[in-house]
Amino acid sequence: MHNIKDIRKDFIAFAKSLEKRSININFENLQKLDELNRDLIQKKEALEKEKKDISKSKDENLFKKSKEISKNLEFYLI
């Protein structure tokens, strides 16, 4: 199994090494999916931080916003 971090460093070299084994992979799609995955992880982490900051403030006016964030976080857990 290959580590995506190593693949990210040099997609072209990895693609060439797989071509030698007659394995065809759509690397453009792999790269797009990897970028999307990293973007979603960052958004999830930002929401978690915002929710944590809201809970630390103990401001009851922000309680509704905290609930909305919880619902948004459920999307990332799927």
Sequence and secondary structure as in RCSB ss.txt:
>XXXX:A:sequence
MHNIKDIRKDFIAFAKSLEKRSININFENLQKLDELNRDLIQKKEALEKEKKDISKSKDENLFKKSKEISKNLEF
YLI
>XXXX:A:secstr
   HHHHHH HHHHHHHHHTTT    HHHHHHHHHHHHHHHHHHHHHHHHHHHHHHHT GGGHHHHHHHHHHHHH
HH 
